[in-house]
Amino acid sequence: MSYEFDPARIYRMPTHFGPSLGPRQGLRGDGYACRGNPCQLVVEASFEADSQQLSALMPPQFEPLSPGRITASFSYITEIEWLAGRGYNTFGVRVPARFRGVRDDVQGEFLAVLWENRPEPIITGREELGFAKLYCELPGPQRSSTGVECAASWEETTFAVLKVSALTTGTPQSALPASAGLLHYKYMPRTGQWGKADVQYAVMTPAETPNLVIEASERGTAVLEFRRAAWEAVPTLYREICALAELRIGTCVYANVLRARGSKDLSDQRILE
């Protein structure tokens, strides 16, 4: 007799070993409170950008807010409970945007892409939540007397560098409009009918994160560089890397370096309609 699915549990392939383990489901089927963990070092900066270029990155029913902005954020995460204390790093690119649906009309930050350096958060985040996640190498940040430098690469090709300087202690800066949360576009192709989608819809991560505690913060200015690469160097990331390299990045609007504890398991993720 074949196995049956428990409608109260989360499954991912391969389903025949039972309910999956991950950030929203532990061994006993319960989640994780994310109180006091994980720990994060976040290096982020926002820049002026061309609204027309940003429009080309928008899925259906999305539009960039004016004036155009783009935010690059590197996070170095440790003490993750669902990984038994291990960690991973991320590099995300966000654009302030608006989603206009039949039911929902919300403003937030559209997550164009999120690179990570472990497979487990990539798989769970793509399949369960609809995050636009990809893999790349993300070494630890380089701290000097003048600031912090972060980089993203694939094999030996570095495609993004963020340099934050002139740091002083102070509350985190933001020049972005009020945000309902992080916006995404979930898409999964239909097997054998490659131009069609099995899944295709907008989703949102609500902004509320009650367990997040910022322990230290610095503010400064920054320079962001997206580097074009040849297809032979980055065969599976060529389109993403080249599209970012074509963006006209303007003046830095703000830059922050934060240390924080606490998070949420993102089980509040919801579909936008």
C-alpha positions in Angstrom: 0.0 0.0 0.0 1.3 3.5 -0.9 1.8 6.1 1.7 -0.8 8.9 2.4 -0.2 12.6 2.9 -1.0 14.2 6.2 -2.8 17.5 5.3 -1.5 19.1 8.5 2.2 18.7 7.6 4.6 20.3 5.1 6.0 18.0 2.3 8.8 18.6 -0.3 10.3 16.2 -2.7 11.1 13.4 -2.1 7.8 13.0 -0.3 8.1 9.2 0.3 10.3 9.7 3.4 7.6 11.6 5.2 7.0 15.2 6.1 10.0 17.4 5.4 12.2 19.1 8.0 13.0 22.7 7.7 12.6 26.2 9.1 8.8 25.8 9.6 8.7 22.2 10.7 10.9 20.3 13.1 11.1 16.7 14.1 7.9 16.7 16.1 6.1 18.8 13.4 6.3 22.0 15.4 7.9 25.2 14.2 10.6 27.4 15.7 10.0 30.5 17.9 13.1 32.4 16.6 13.4 34.3 19.9 17.0 35.3 20.6 18.2 33.5 17.5 19.4 33.6 14.8 22.2 36.2 15.0 22.7 38.5 12.0 25.2 41.0 10.7 23.5 43.0 8.0 25.3 45.3 5.6 22.9 47.2 3.4 22.7 50.3 1.3 20.0 52.0 -0.9 20.7 54.0 -4.1 19.0 56.1 -6.6 18.1 54.1 -9.8 16.4 54.6 -13.1 12.6 53.9 -12.8 12.3 52.8 -16.4 15.0 50.2 -16.0 13.5 49.0 -12.8 10.1 48.6 -14.5 11.6 46.0 -16.8 12.3 43.8 -13.7 8.7 44.0 -12.5 6.3 40.9 -12.8 2.7 41.4 -13.9 0.7 43.7 -11.6 3.8 45.2 -10.1 5.3 48.7 -10.6 8.3 50.5 -9.1 7.7 53.4 -6.8 8.9 56.8 -7.7 11.6 58.0 -7.4 13.4 54.8 -8.3 15.5 53.1 -5.7 17.5 49.9 -5.4 18.7 48.3 -2.2 21.5 45.8 -1.9 21.7 43.8 1.4 24.2 41.3 2.6 23.3 39.2 5.7 25.6 36.9 7.6 23.5 34.7 9.7 24.6 32.3 12.6 23.0 30.3 15.3 20.0 29.1 13.2 17.9 26.8 15.3 16.4 24.8 12.4 20.0 24.1 11.2 21.1 22.9 14.6 23.1 26.1 15.2 24.7 26.4 11.8 24.4 29.4 9.6 24.5 30.8 6.0 24.9 34.1 4.2 22.6 36.0 1.8 22.8 38.7 -0.8 19.5 40.3 -1.8 18.4 43.0 -4.3 15.2 44.9 -3.5 13.2 47.6 -5.2 10.4 49.7 -3.6 7.3 48.7 -5.5 3.5 48.5 -5.5 1.3 45.5 -6.3 -2.1 46.2 -7.7 -4.3 43.1 -7.6 -8.1 42.4 -7.7 -8.2 42.2 -3.9 -4.9 43.5 -2.7 -3.2 46.9 -3.3 0.0 47.0 -1.3 3.3 48.9 -1.2 6.5 47.1 -0.1 9.9 46.1 -1.3 10.0 43.7 -4.3 12.7 41.1 -3.8 14.2 40.8 -7.3 16.7 38.1 -6.3 18.2 36.6 -3.2 21.4 34.7 -3.4 22.4 32.3 -0.6 25.3 30.0 0.0 23.5 26.9 1.4 21.0 24.6 -0.5 18.6 24.1 2.4 17.3 27.7 2.7 17.2 28.0 -1.1 15.1 24.9 -1.5 12.7 25.6 1.3 12.4 29.3 0.5 11.7 28.7 -3.2 9.2 25.9 -2.9 7.3 26.8 0.3 7.5 30.7 0.2 8.1 31.8 -3.4 11.4 33.6 -2.7 13.5 34.2 -5.8 16.5 32.4 -4.5 19.7 31.4 -6.3 23.1 30.0 -5.2 26.4 31.8 -5.1 29.5 32.1 -2.9 29.3 34.7 -0.2 32.5 34.9 1.9 32.4 36.8 5.2 32.6 40.6 5.1 36.0 42.4 5.1 36.2 44.9 7.9 38.8 47.7 7.9 39.4 50.9 9.8 37.4 52.8 7.1 34.4 50.5 6.6 33.1 47.2 5.4 33.3 45.4 2.1 31.0 42.6 0.9 31.2 40.6 -2.2 29.2 37.9 -4.2 30.8 35.5 -6.6 30.1 32.3 -8.6 33.2 30.0 -8.7 36.0 32.6 -9.4 33.8 35.4 -10.9 32.9 38.2 -8.5 29.7 39.9 -9.8 28.7 42.3 -7.0 30.6 44.4 -4.5 29.2 46.7 -1.8 31.5 49.0 0.0 30.2 50.9 3.1 32.4 53.6 4.6 32.4 56.7 6.9 30.6 54.6 9.5 29.4 56.2 12.7 27.3 54.8 15.5 23.6 55.8 15.1 20.1 54.6 14.5 19.4 52.8 11.2 18.6 55.0 8.2 15.8 54.6 5.8 14.5 56.9 3.0 11.9 54.4 1.8 8.1 54.8 1.9 6.0 52.9 4.4 6.2 49.2 3.6 3.6 46.5 4.1 6.4 43.9 3.7 8.6 42.1 1.2 7.0 41.3 -2.1 7.7 38.3 -4.3 6.6 36.5 -7.5 6.3 32.8 -7.2 6.6 30.8 -10.5 7.0 27.1 -11.1 7.0 25.6 -14.7 4.6 22.9 -15.7 6.5 19.7 -16.5 6.6 18.9 -20.2 4.7 22.1 -21.1 7.6 24.4 -20.5 6.0 27.7 -21.5 3.2 27.2 -19.0 3.2 27.6 -15.2 2.1 25.1 -12.6 2.2 28.0 -10.1 2.3 31.7 -10.9 1.2 34.4 -8.4 2.4 37.2 -6.1 3.2 36.6 -2.5 4.1 38.9 0.5 6.2 38.5 3.6 4.4 40.8 6.2 6.8 43.4 7.6 6.0 42.6 11.3 8.9 40.8 13.0 8.2 41.2 16.7 11.2 39.0 17.9 13.8 41.1 16.0 16.1 43.1 18.3 18.8 45.4 16.9 21.7 45.2 19.3 24.1 47.6 17.5 23.9 49.9 14.4 26.2 52.1 12.4 25.4 54.4 9.5 27.5 55.8 6.6 27.7 56.0 2.9 28.3 53.3 0.2 29.3 52.4 -3.3 27.7 49.5 -5.1 29.2 47.8 -8.2 27.5 45.1 -10.3 30.0 43.6 -12.7 29.1 42.1 -16.1 30.4 38.6 -16.8 30.8 36.4 -19.8 28.3 33.5 -20.3 31.2 31.0 -20.1 32.0 32.3 -16.6 28.5 32.3 -15.2 26.4 30.0 -17.5 23.4 29.7 -15.2 23.4 33.2 -13.7 24.2 35.2 -16.9 20.8 36.8 -17.3 20.5 38.0 -13.7 24.1 39.3 -13.5 24.0 41.1 -16.8 20.6 42.7 -16.0 21.9 44.1 -12.7 25.1 45.3 -14.4 23.1 47.3 -16.9 21.3 49.3 -14.1 22.4 52.9 -13.7 23.1 53.2 -10.0 23.0 56.7 -8.7 23.8 58.4 -5.4 23.7 56.5 -2.1 20.5 57.3 -0.2 21.5 55.5 3.0 23.8 52.8 4.3 23.6 50.7 7.5 25.6 48.1 9.3 23.4 46.2 11.9 23.8 43.5 14.4 20.6 41.8 15.4 19.0 38.8 17.1 15.7 37.1 16.6 13.5 36.7 13.6 10.4 34.7 12.5 9.9 31.5 10.6 8.0 33.2 7.8 4.9 31.0 8.2 2.9 34.2 7.9 3.7 34.3 4.2 0.5 34.9 2.1 -0.7 35.0 -1.4 -1.6 38.3 -2.9 -4.7 38.4 -5.2 
